[in-house]
């Protein structure tokens, strides 16, 4: 029996907007536990697809509705190209 967890990554890009809304957006994304990728200038959040963090995902989509933040799910198979985020 295969007991590996299926992983994925959420990639979060902030919407361009004037202050103070940009800072509100950034702080809201940061509060989800996402990590900043200095090379890609994006936020990243690794998730387990077998036990997804539903509250965090809902929070990110609320942020996306409020600010226009872009949230994308990248499956484990394609994560290697995106994983150079630190």
Secondary structure, 3 states (H helix, E strand, C coil): CCCCCCEEEEEEECCCCCCCHHHHHHHHHHCCCCEEECCCCEEEEEEEHHHCCHHHHHHHHHHHHHHCCEEEEEEHHHHHHHCCCC
